[in-house]
Amino acid sequence: MAIVYISDKAATHQAKQWEEHRANVNPLFLCLAILLSTLYATAIIDFKVLTYFAGFIAFVKIFCNLKIKEFKSPKKAG
């Protein structure tokens, strides 16, 4: 019984770490989005760079959400 509790406690802790990681990444993406928008507006970079950046943001957000769901879902013993 104690082993199951420790396992669930570890999964909860890991899920909280991913939530904190996602919360820390969001301001970075906001700053990068403002910078890239400014560079695009001044014609320093092209649309392809913005497309890659948007794809990278989507990948990181989906990856974090999947990790959070993975650690929050109850694990079946046995």
Sequence and secondary structure as in RCSB ss.txt:
>XXXX:A:sequence
MAIVYISDKAATHQAKQWEEHRANVNPLFLCLAILLSTLYATAIIDFKVLTYFAGFIAFVKIFCNLKIKEFKSPK
KAG
>XXXX:A:secstr
 HHHHHHHHHHHHHHHHHHHHHHHHHHHHHHHHHHHHHHHHTTSS HHHHHHHHHHHHHHHHHHHHHHHHHHS  
   
